[in-house]
Amino acid sequence: MLIQEQVELLAFNTFRVSAIAPRLVTLQSNNDLLEWRAQAKQPDCVVLGGGSNVVLASNLETPVLLNRIMGYHVQPLNHREALVSAGAGEPWHPFVMRTLTSGWFGLENLSLIPGTVGASPVQNIGAYGVELCQRFYSLQAFDLHTGEMRNFSREECEFRYRDSIFKRADHQQWIITKVTFKLYRDGPLSLDYGDIKAELSSRKIITPTALDVSLAVQEIRRQKLPDPAVAPNAGSFFKNPVLSAKQFHSFQEAHPNAPHYPQEDGSVKLAAGWLIDRLGWKGRHIGPVEVHPKQALVLVNRGGNGRDILNAASQIVASVRVHFGIELEMEPRILGRA
Ligand SMILES: Cc1cc2nc3c(=O)[nH]c(=O)nc-3n(C[C@H](O)[C@H](O)[C@H](O)COP(=O)(O)OP(=O)(O)OC[C@H]3O[C@@H](n4cnc5c(N)ncnc54)[C@H](O)[C@@H]3O)c2cc1C
């Protein structure tokens, strides 16, 4: 365990916001967690993985725990299924590639998402038609309040669209230490979302493997999404709003061309990017924050602080509320005083 005092967090968040943590505790094992809890005066803290889904709104008042607990383990269940586990601090994309190159399929559509394995269940990451909860088996988490380790099943995580119990204010005592996925030797691939089929056909691939799908997804993402190293961002800043069937009916009367995605429970998901784009935000600057010229859902920080980002977000939210009567919800978590 490494403990540093008064640490600048600019390099620890993909928005590259400057903020000071009173302490930065780098955890490399479950024992480090026990040791830190024993010596900490109060258990309140903030956990960070790759910092790709947070807005640092101010300097922090509580210590930051940097999760770097590593590990990789495969437990075959039979000739075609296995439980594959990884330490929470493992970087997500290299973990996905390790499963694929070892012949375990299932995570290919989630390739190239930034961040760590431990954060992946927090907002039930999703991309290209697949959500983490579809491949998730269980996770292990440490309770900072009691000092106990506990396993969570899929049902206990209460996964929803970009949500789980770990994103809620009353569950911030849990530090995820290990995540287990159920993966397969073969099975149907998810090819119907976005440009996956077009990308595969441009590569002249007729019968794709899961690895082919991963490479196609990576190429599409590289073309579409700004690289945080060049344009500091946190991916999609707003969730796609979900309307009840009744709400959608009146919305559609006014906006018949709006893209929409019917859900199994009868609700309808709208594209937040379309709403923002329709209001002319794409490419505009709100102080030091830019709405990405190609991706209306992505806010890029051009040298501002967390409050500049939140101010830009609230202007966009207000305009969508006024024009469409829809309340956009932020995807990243706000840390510090907003
Ligand atoms: C360019 C770009 C593209 C993206 N694309 C996608 C996408 O396609 N789909 C998608 O779903 N997301 C996407 N994201 C968002 C982000 O990458 C994911 O949400 C990712 O899982 C966050 O991982 P992280 O380690 O960086 O989490 P952090 O930002 O460090 O933390 C996020 C939240 O999880 C909590 N947390 C982190 N680790 C733990 C832990 N071990 N235990 C308990 N809580 C923890 C933190 O306290 C915080 O509340 C994108 C982001 C960027 C910058």
The ligand as an SDF file (V2000), in Angstrom:
LIG
                    3D

 53 58  0  0  0  0  0  0  0  0999 V2000
  -13.6820    7.9970  -24.4570 C   0  0  0  0  0  0  0  0  0  0  0  0
  -14.6210    7.2980  -23.4960 C   0  0  0  0  0  0  0  0  0  0  0  0
  -15.5120    6.3520  -23.9750 C   0  0  0  0  0  0  0  0  0  0  0  0
  -16.3900    5.6980  -23.0980 C   0  0  0  0  0  0  0  0  0  0  0  0
  -17.2470    4.7730  -23.6130 N   0  0  0  0  0  0  0  0  0  0  0  0
  -18.1150    4.1340  -22.7990 C   0  0  0  0  0  0  0  0  0  0  0  0
  -19.0240    3.1700  -23.3280 C   0  0  0  0  0  0  0  0  0  0  0  0
  -19.0230    2.8670  -24.5180 O   0  0  0  0  0  0  0  0  0  0  0  0
  -19.8910    2.5820  -22.4710 N   0  0  0  0  0  0  0  0  0  0  0  0
  -19.8970    2.8690  -21.1380 C   0  0  0  0  0  0  0  0  0  0  0  0
  -20.7230    2.2830  -20.4110 O   0  0  0  0  0  0  0  0  0  0  0  0
  -19.0370    3.7640  -20.6030 N   0  0  0  0  0  0  0  0  0  0  0  0
  -18.1490    4.4040  -21.3960 C   0  0  0  0  0  0  0  0  0  0  0  0
  -17.2790    5.3260  -20.8700 N   0  0  0  0  0  0  0  0  0  0  0  0
  -17.3290    5.6420  -19.4290 C   0  0  0  0  0  0  0  0  0  0  0  0
  -16.2750    4.8810  -18.5690 C   0  0  0  0  0  0  0  0  0  0  0  0
  -15.1770    4.4980  -19.3410 O   0  0  0  0  0  0  0  0  0  0  0  0
  -16.8600    3.6300  -17.9030 C   0  0  0  0  0  0  0  0  0  0  0  0
  -17.9530    3.9780  -17.0850 O   0  0  0  0  0  0  0  0  0  0  0  0
  -15.8060    2.8980  -17.0440 C   0  0  0  0  0  0  0  0  0  0  0  0
  -16.3430    1.6940  -16.5400 O   0  0  0  0  0  0  0  0  0  0  0  0
  -15.2880    3.7370  -15.8800 C   0  0  0  0  0  0  0  0  0  0  0  0
  -14.1640    3.0660  -15.3470 O   0  0  0  0  0  0  0  0  0  0  0  0
  -13.1050    3.8150  -14.4300 P   0  0  0  0  0  0  0  0  0  0  0  0
  -12.2090    2.7740  -13.8520 O   0  0  0  0  0  0  0  0  0  0  0  0
  -12.4420    4.8940  -15.1910 O   0  0  0  0  0  0  0  0  0  0  0  0
  -14.0620    4.4100  -13.3110 O   0  0  0  0  0  0  0  0  0  0  0  0
  -13.8680    5.7630  -12.4770 P   0  0  0  0  0  0  0  0  0  0  0  0
  -14.1500    6.9210  -13.3620 O   0  0  0  0  0  0  0  0  0  0  0  0
  -12.5830    5.7480  -11.7600 O   0  0  0  0  0  0  0  0  0  0  0  0
  -15.0580    5.6130  -11.4370 O   0  0  0  0  0  0  0  0  0  0  0  0
  -16.3940    5.6630  -11.8720 C   0  0  0  0  0  0  0  0  0  0  0  0
  -17.3020    5.3960  -10.6580 C   0  0  0  0  0  0  0  0  0  0  0  0
  -17.0930    4.0640  -10.1990 O   0  0  0  0  0  0  0  0  0  0  0  0
  -16.6340    4.0650   -8.8450 C   0  0  0  0  0  0  0  0  0  0  0  0
  -15.6290    3.0030   -8.7440 N   0  0  0  0  0  0  0  0  0  0  0  0
  -14.5110    2.8500   -9.4970 C   0  0  0  0  0  0  0  0  0  0  0  0
  -13.8630    1.7270   -9.1310 N   0  0  0  0  0  0  0  0  0  0  0  0
  -14.5820    1.1790   -8.1240 C   0  0  0  0  0  0  0  0  0  0  0  0
  -14.4240    0.0150   -7.3100 C   0  0  0  0  0  0  0  0  0  0  0  0
  -13.3840   -0.8160   -7.4610 N   0  0  0  0  0  0  0  0  0  0  0  0
  -15.3580   -0.2380   -6.3490 N   0  0  0  0  0  0  0  0  0  0  0  0
  -16.4240    0.5900   -6.1740 C   0  0  0  0  0  0  0  0  0  0  0  0
  -16.6210    1.7020   -6.9130 N   0  0  0  0  0  0  0  0  0  0  0  0
  -15.7120    1.9880   -7.8760 C   0  0  0  0  0  0  0  0  0  0  0  0
  -16.0540    5.4470   -8.6080 C   0  0  0  0  0  0  0  0  0  0  0  0
  -16.1110    5.8000   -7.2280 O   0  0  0  0  0  0  0  0  0  0  0  0
  -16.9790    6.3040   -9.4650 C   0  0  0  0  0  0  0  0  0  0  0  0
  -18.1850    6.5400   -8.7810 O   0  0  0  0  0  0  0  0  0  0  0  0
  -16.3720    5.9980  -21.7180 C   0  0  0  0  0  0  0  0  0  0  0  0
  -15.4560    6.9510  -21.2330 C   0  0  0  0  0  0  0  0  0  0  0  0
  -14.5890    7.5860  -22.1070 C   0  0  0  0  0  0  0  0  0  0  0  0
  -13.5930    8.5860  -21.5660 C   0  0  0  0  0  0  0  0  0  0  0  0
  1  2  1  0
  2  3  1  0
  2 52  2  0
  3  4  2  0
  4  5  1  0
  4 50  1  0
  5  6  2  0
  6  7  1  0
  6 13  1  0
  7  8  2  0
  7  9  1  0
  9 10  1  0
 10 11  2  0
 10 12  1  0
 12 13  2  0
 13 14  1  0
 14 15  1  0
 14 50  1  0
 15 16  1  0
 16 17  1  0
 16 18  1  0
 18 19  1  0
 18 20  1  0
 20 21  1  0
 20 22  1  0
 22 23  1  0
 23 24  1  0
 24 25  2  0
 24 26  1  0
 24 27  1  0
 27 28  1  0
 28 29  2  0
 28 30  1  0
 28 31  1  0
 31 32  1  0
 32 33  1  0
 33 34  1  0
 33 48  1  0
 34 35  1  0
 35 36  1  0
 35 46  1  0
 36 37  1  0
 36 45  1  0
 37 38  2  0
 38 39  1  0
 39 40  1  0
 39 45  2  0
 40 41  1  0
 40 42  2  0
 42 43  1  0
 43 44  2  0
 44 45  1  0
 46 47  1  0
 46 48  1  0
 48 49  1  0
 50 51  2  0
 51 52  1  0
 52 53  1  0
M  END
$$$$
